[in-house]
Amino acid sequence: MSTNVRHSHIRAVHRVISSQWKAGILLRRSLHQAAVAPDSVSISGQLAIEGDKEGQALRLAVKDNIAATGFQTTCASNILAGNKIPFDATVVKQLRQRGAVVTGKSGMDEFGMGTHSTTSAQGVIHNVCGLEKYSAGGSSGGSAVAVRKGDVELALGTDTGGSVRMPAAYTGTVGFKPSYGMLSRWGVVPYANSLDTVGLLSRTVGPIGTTIVEQGLYAEHDHNDPTSLPSSVRTRCTVARSGYRSWNPTEYGTIRGLTFGVPLEYNIEELGSRIRQGWIMAAQKITELGGRIVPVSLPSTKNALSAYYVIAPAEAASNLSKYDGIRYGQRNSKQASDSFEGILYAKTRETGFGSEVKRRILLGSYTLSSEAMDNYFIQAQKVRRLVKRDFDRVFKLSNPLQDQQAFDLSDMEDTVHLENKLGPAQVDFLLCPTAPTTPPLLEDVMKQTPLDSYMNDVFTVPASLAGLPAISIPMDIPVDPSMEEETLLSFGGLQIIGQYWDDARLLSVADVLSPHVLQQKLF
């Protein structure tokens, strides 16, 4: 396959991105709203720095839904107030063994359900460095803020539908969601088991690449976690990929010769003009570095957000059923009885959960009911399979966990060029914005309906449904110097998505590309 830059493709991509193209994505961004943890980013101590020769510790912040001894794990919820888990989550234990020092727990949306870190029982998380009036993103907003402030070198978050990548885009940091099953979830309080992924945030790609690749975190199976990929499968997947021998972005991250796909369905009406222009500028930088940009089609994208907000609440309703004050959680002791109309523990759940969590429990319980299961939950799972199929068709590398499928040309958009008589070009990575806009004002966020907030996940949810690795890096966007807000919000988030278990090469490419797409100094 030719690696030359094809100007017709570049013009096609520019034309499609620049147009006010309408995708049929009507659902608005959902239940990712934010929360601050008790001890929220109480950074006191010293963290460990990527393999530091002097033995200096790497400072690590841990999201408040991940167990860490010595700290409360409350998931930013009243129902778990004062809760201490007497062991480390596997991922925390692994990082401590590599020299990291946990310096604090970071705030989040309650149980990870939110987009702007505004649903915490402890209060709203604010952005930093002059952006205090703006959203820090969610649900891992506290982790992103700790990194942006320089309190830590590395922070742990969880990514269910974009909860690591969205805060990274809003704070100008790097947020990485690995392939599903790479990092252990044991010791992580679950939100949606089939979607939850432990992610990492840092100011640059380097510390994340060092941790995942150089220090071998990708290779470690956890027998306590049934979703952790077995060692034999990890070995098979790694043999079929490059970049895992060592953390060497210069060798494995060269842009020349790579093909990047621009998903046509991601150019939605709600995409901000400055973010769209930043996307075009990033694509142009790639061509200057010797890469190739081609338009690709992911037909099922228009249904991905709807499917996510059926599947995730359904799993959440099941997971949160145990918080009743009897088995787990704080029991309501303010009244003689916490029953309501004969229902035991009703008052405990009413006062223990916030409005967003209760909304998702109700939604999930309904979609799992006998009358709605077939029309909602089963249909959403079918859409999820179609989303996975679309990704597998456009990547050059095959998915080691799936059988390879040919692309049905009848599903393809007319604007996609055919590479040859067999079909359209296949790509190494996909390139798109992380969030459709720059960080909104918290004042405006508070006025949004839940449906409005769901829309922010439109670019991050598809990779989560497919279990693919994705990273958000900061990018330059156009700025009008005469407008104060544009001067403050001079960056956006650029998302790169790779094929399953292509994490090492994805991190290397992101590391090489970062200084070219972000030439201003944020830190």
Summary of the structure (lengths in Angstrom):
residues: 523
radius of gyration: 21.8
end to end distance: 39.9
largest distance: 74.7
contacts: 2071
relative contact order: 0.17
helix: 37%
strand: 15%
